Amino acid sequence: MNAPLKVERPQLLTDLAYDRLREGIVMGELRLGEQVSEALLAQRMGISKTPIREALVRLRIEGLVEIHPQRGTFVFKLQPEQVGQLCRYRAMIETAALREAAELDLSHLIQRLQEQVREMEALERSGSLDRLSRVDMNFHYEILSCCASPYLKAGYELIRYQLAALRHRSPIPNMVSSHQVLLELLNKGDIEGACIELHNHVLENEARYIAACEVR
C-alpha cells in the first residue's frame, strides 16, 4: 500500500519566506547592514516566526544575512577589504569556468552569451534599466552553466547572491558594450584574451561595490 502524500506546510512556508527575503535583499527592499526582526518580518508576511527563523538560517549560509547571538540578525554588508576578496575570488572562478566552457563547446557558449546580450540591448532600448542588473547576473551565470566542473559551480554558489545584491545597487553604464567585447574575443577564438578581458571586467567592479556597501 502506498503511503499517503502529505503536504509539508511548515516547510512550504519556510521556502516561501526564504525566496521572498532573498529577493528583498537582492533587489534592495532591505538595506545592506540593516537589522531585521523575526517578529516584524513574520507580521509583514502574515506567517509565524518559525519559518522566518529557518529562512534566515538558510540565507546566512548564502552570505546574505549575519546572525549575531545577543545582538540580532543583519543583512550582510561588506568592508572594503572583503569586497576586494570577493572580486578576486569571483574573477578566479569565472575565468576558470570560461576557459573550461570554451574548451568544452565554444559555439554553444557563444550562443548562450549572445542571447543575454540581445536581452541587454532590448532592455536598454526600452529604458528598463532596473532589469539590466538581473540580465548582467544571468550573463555571467551562463558561463558557469556551460562549464562541466561541479566544483566551480559550487564555488560560485557561495557568492552568487551577494554578487546579485551588489550588482543591483551599482549598475554599470556601459553594460552592452562591456559584455560585447568579451563575445567578440570568443568569436575570434581568442580564449586567453577573453579570459583576460573577463578578469579585468570583474575587478573593475570593486570600487562600485565598495560604494554600494557604504550607502546608508
N, C-alpha and C positions, 0 to 999 in steps of 0.2 A: 504493500500500500504506500502510495506516495505521501510524503509529509506535506502538510498544508503550506501554502505560500504566504508568508507573513510579510507585511509591510512594516519595516522598522522605522516608525515615525520619528523617534528621537534622532536617529542617525540622519534621516532626511532633513530635519531641521538644522542639524549641525552643518550638513553640506550646503544648505541654502544660506545659512549665516556666514559660512566660510566664503562662498562665492560673492556674496553681497559686500562683505567687509573688504575682501581683496580688491574688488572693483572700486570701492570707495577710496581706498588708499592709493591705488594706481592712478585713478582719474582726478585725484586732488580734493575729493569731498572731505577727507580727513587730512589735516596738515602734517607735514613731517615734524616729528618731535612732539606732537600733540598727545596729551594724556587722554586715554579713553576709559570709560567706566562701563563695566559689565552691566550694571543696573540700568544706566541710561540707554545703552545700545539695545538691551532687551526690551526696554519700553518703546523705543523708536521702531523696533522691528516687530513688536507685538508677540514676542515669544519669551520663554523663561531664560534665566541666566545660564543654565547648564549648557545648552548648545552654543551660546555665545562664548562661554569659557573654553569649550572644546575647540571651537573655531579659532580662537586666539592662540591656542597651543599649536595648532597646525600652521597658522600664519607666522608664528615665531620660528618654526623650522625653515620657512621660506625667507626668513630675514626681514619680514615686513613689520613685525612688532617686537618690542623688547619687554619682557616681563620681569620686574624687579620686586622681590619679596619686600613687604612693608612699605613700598613706595607706590606701586601700581603698574599699569600697563601703558606703554607709549608706542606711538607709531615710530618706526625707525627713522633715524637721522644720522647721517654720516659726517664724521670730521674730515677735514681736507686730506689728511694722510690716508684715511680709509677710502676716499674717493679715488685717489691715485692707485691704491692697491686694487680696487675693483676694476678700474680701467685697464690696468696691466694684465690682470687675470683674464678679463674679457678678451683682450687682444690676443693673448696666448691661445685661448680656447678657440676663438673664431678663425684665426689664421690656420690653425692646425686642421680644423673642420673643413675650411675652404680648400686646402691642399688635398685632403683626402676625398672630398666630394668631387673635385675636378678630375682627380685620377680615376675615380670610380665611374663617372658618367658625366662628362663635361657638357654635352648638349642638353641633357636633362636639367642640370644645374642652371645653365643659362636660361632655359625656357621658364623655369620656376621663378628666377630672379626678375626676368623681363616682365612677367605678369605683375609682379609687385610694383615695378617702376611705372608700368602703364596705369596702375591704380593711383599711384602718387601723382602722375600727370593729370589725371581726371579730377582728383581732389583739389589740386592747385588751381585748375581752371574754374572749378565750381566755387572756390573760396572756402571749402570745407577744411580749414586749417586745423580744427580741433581733432579731426580724424587722422591727420597725417602721422602723428606720433605712433598710432597703432599700426599703420602700414609700415612705418620705419621698423618697428619691432618685428613685424612679420617677415620683412625682407631678410633681416639678419637671422631670424629663426629658421628660414628656409635653408640657409647654409648648413645648420645643424641637422635639419631633417634629411638633407641629401647626402650626408656622410654616414658611414656604416658603423662607426665606433659608438657602442653604448656608453663607454667611459666619458667621451667628450660630451655626449648628450646629457649624461647625469651631472657632469661638472657644470654645464651651462645652467641646468635647472636650479643650482644653488644660488644663482644671481639673477635669474630671468625676470622676476617680478620687481626686484629692486631697480633693475635697469628700466623696466617699463614705467615705473613711477617717476624716475628721474627724467626719462625721455619726455613724458607728458608735461613736465614742469619746465622743460628747456628745449623747445622745438628749434631745429636748425633752419635757417632762412633759405639755404640752397639745397634742399633735400633731393630733388630730382637730379640735378647736375652732379652732386657728390656721389650718388649711387650709380649714375650712368657711366661715370669714369671707370668704376670697377667692372661694369659689364663690358665695356669696350675692350678692356685688357683681357678679359676672359674670352671674348670673341676672337681676339688675335692669337689666342693660345698662350698668352704670356701669364702663366700661372704664378710664377715668382713675383712678377710685377704686380699682379692682383693682390697677392698676399701682403706685399709691402704697402700698397695703397690702402688695404683694409686695416692693417696695423696702425698706420698714421691716422686714418679716419676715426678709429676708435679712440685713440689717445687725444685727439683734438677736442673730444667731448669733456675732458676733465674740468676745465675752467667753468664751463656752463653748469656741470653737475654740482660743483662746489657752490656756485652762486645760488642754485636751486635749494641747496641744503641750508643756506643762510637766510632764506626768506622766512619771516615770522608770520 
